[in-house]
């Protein structure tokens, strides 16, 4: 999913010139006003979407548009540039975020935090972006949990091959964008540009675009800025951009995916029933100077919980999770209402750390719904003309930190396929689709299994299997794999491989359990017979 940005402050807006009938020429692309369809094309395209390049250089002469300049889209631009593609342009409907060193990032309202685990770090290192991202990330080694009963919090340290790096989502985009600007000269970036439609013909793809104008954001209600709008505000008419190839990294409501399906690609979006609808509000938390900033802070009371991840500046970017219909949150209007709520529900933490100004802003902030589980497939491409990555092909709830990490892994897999196909995008896209579509489904369905609607089902289908898997792996590590959560965080295995491993483990566990029950029954029966 490409989740909506929260707290967007329009610091830099890239505005294109208005189009009055003249053709605007940029490297590798020609932008035309609505209705003008003329364009010089690369000779390497054949009908119905297959790219048949005579050689690698001809294929890499294609013009490529990436829709979506989030972390995944920007990393993909770097990957393609490193593969020799030079006619690249990236579009995004939101404004360009500030530079990574901007002081605004110390304010947790600017953007929500996310964790980059082993899968994401591996991809960032592959494309030489990790050092820049790591500079502005906070490494987390465990969790501090508050029970809200007056007792001291408990600290649990975690042993991971790659400790999570915590960074604001927009700051992550800013880091990758900065790397793209410095190491990939000539890549065109167009922020505040929304793609409203894509059509395909024998020549390639035509994108219908419109310029977005971000409204001014109020500091107290910054999360309700342009990111929440269903459609961007615009002061000019639509225009068209014609390219050879379009790549959709434009999130869960991907326009590129919809266009591919309309054109005949089997890119159907499957949405799983939301068994546990969850809403959230962001909650910036200022901790005491002596507090640890290398931990994830958390607490839960009934149906309400708080998860808070640290920024490199030392503040916490918190998220309050609740049921969408919780009247205590919906009816909150003032700092006094918020203070009563936090003193009653979370007296130990974070209530003492929340100022009246933070509480007033929290009360006014809009409640949002968590995304639903969804995946795309069985095809992720339309011949050699279009392909999908990131939240456009797999959307999960952020409990287990696999949203952006799996998106980064999509880029690595596509890069492998391009290399194996010697730059032939038609062959590469087909290989990527066959390789990654099963992973997208396995990821979403695997995480969905862990998101149970009530305590009993959580114990039966989440906690219980985790305990059994952990015990079996500890007793017979050569036979049983680790728990599914550990495997999800291990980049050595694809999600489809993890699903196969756990299915095999379940069969073995059932067989062993059956043998134990049978042997116990037989021993008991014989003992009773002897006793008689």
Secondary structure, DSSP 8 states (H G I E B T S, - for coil): -----SS----B-------SS--EEETTEEEEETT-------TTB-GGG-B--SSHHHHTTSEEEEE--SHHHHHHHHHHHHTT--EEEEE-SS-B---TT-GGGGSGGGS-EEEE-HHHHHHHHHTT-HHHHHHT-EEE-EEEEE-SSSS--EEEE---SS-EEEEEHHHHHHHHHHHHHHHSTT-EEE-SEEEEEEEEETTEEEEEEEE-------GGGGGGSGGG-SS---SS--EEEEESEEEE---TT-HHHHHHHHTT----EEE---SS--EEEEEEE---TTS-SSEEEEEEETTEEEEEEE-TTS-EEEEEEE-TT-HHHHT--SHHHHHHHHHHH-TTTTGGG--HHHHHHHHHS--EE----EEE-S--EETTTEEE-GGGTEE--GGGS-HHHHHHHHHHHHHHHHHHTTT-HHHHHHHHHHHHHHHHHHHHHHHHHH--SSHHHHIIIIIHHHHHHHHHHHH-TTTS---HHHHHT-TTS-HHHHHHHHHHHHHHHHHHHHHHHHHHHHHHHHHHHHH-
